Amino acid sequence: MSHHHHHDDTQIDWNELSTLLETGAELQAPLYTQAASWLGTLVPAAGVRRILDVGSGPGVLTCLLAKAFPYAEVVAVDAEQPLLKLAARRAERAGLGDRVSVRHAELPAAIDHLGEADMVWAGNSLHHLGDQRAALSAFTRLLRPGGLLAVVEGGLPARHLPRTIGIGRPGLEARLDAVHADWFTDMRAELPGHTEETEDWRALLTAAGVTPSGTRTFLLDVPAPLPAVVRDHVVAGFTRRRTVLADRLAADDLATLDRLLDPRDPQSLHRRPDVYYATAHTVHTARRG
């Protein structure tokens, strides 16, 4: 699951964000389908009987993993009940209710109680745990021999606009990313047990006692002009960023954002022909010996 970070302070209201998270994951399904199929080349699909989707959110990825590994029971693990309800409903709709279950768990405390698995998928969830090194070691302990740990962290920030858009200073999205990076640092600093790590995932996985088995980055590229459903998601994302980062943004960038979000403005995201959607997620994998 891809937990996006568009929040006005570092406290995250997952309930409020559920629609944005769910639509975002649905739009990125082609990217994650490729990732899941790659995982199937690293471990024999027939041997994968239990998968933990840690930080599952609304279960889009949980269901994709269930389809990619047809013999597996897949457990959606999350601390947020509203998201788990969405995950359970999605699994039922997809006819996967007999193989997909949900597990409410506060992490990292509950990691050791999740039971053993042939695969642990942590999709953009590890960075919500203060001590990432300790969490990776805990995930490793859950793996059966030969099991696979897949961690989605990093990649490329989403891009939607050209550098110059005819209003405001060029390079708006790059500045939004810089402001968001500061927000992200503050969010991590407030987590219980926060430790600062060099995010060398290969080294961190090795230190956790698993053997790195490959890293790949998967691209989502929806060129302009955007289908309505994608455009709506882009507008929702920018609206969220406007709410969240308002106190951190320069006045002129805030004014540009307001124009981009005004449906009556010919330069708005609602009307522009040049809005696109490109992003990439990196999956780091490692096997337990």
TALINWO-V469958 format. One record per run of one state. SS is the DSSP state (helix for helix, strand for strand, loop for the rest). FROM is the first residue (numbers start at 0). LEN is the number of residues. If there is no record, write none. Layout:
ss:SS from:FROM len:LEN
ss:SS from:FROM len:LEN
//
This chain:
ss:loop from:0 len:13
ss:helix from:13 len:14
ss:loop from:27 len:1
ss:helix from:28 len:14
ss:loop from:42 len:2
ss:helix from:44 len:3
ss:loop from:47 len:2
ss:strand from:49 len:5
ss:loop from:54 len:5
ss:helix from:59 len:9
ss:loop from:68 len:4
ss:strand from:72 len:6
ss:loop from:78 len:2
ss:helix from:80 len:13
ss:loop from:93 len:6
ss:strand from:99 len:5
ss:loop from:104 len:6
ss:helix from:110 len:3
ss:loop from:113 len:3
ss:strand from:116 len:7
ss:loop from:123 len:2
ss:helix from:125 len:3
ss:loop from:128 len:3
ss:helix from:131 len:11
ss:strand from:142 len:17
ss:loop from:159 len:12
ss:helix from:171 len:18
ss:loop from:189 len:11
ss:helix from:200 len:7
ss:loop from:207 len:3
ss:strand from:210 len:12
ss:loop from:222 len:5
ss:helix from:227 len:21
ss:loop from:248 len:2
ss:helix from:250 len:11
ss:loop from:261 len:15
ss:strand from:276 len:11
ss:loop from:287 len:2
//
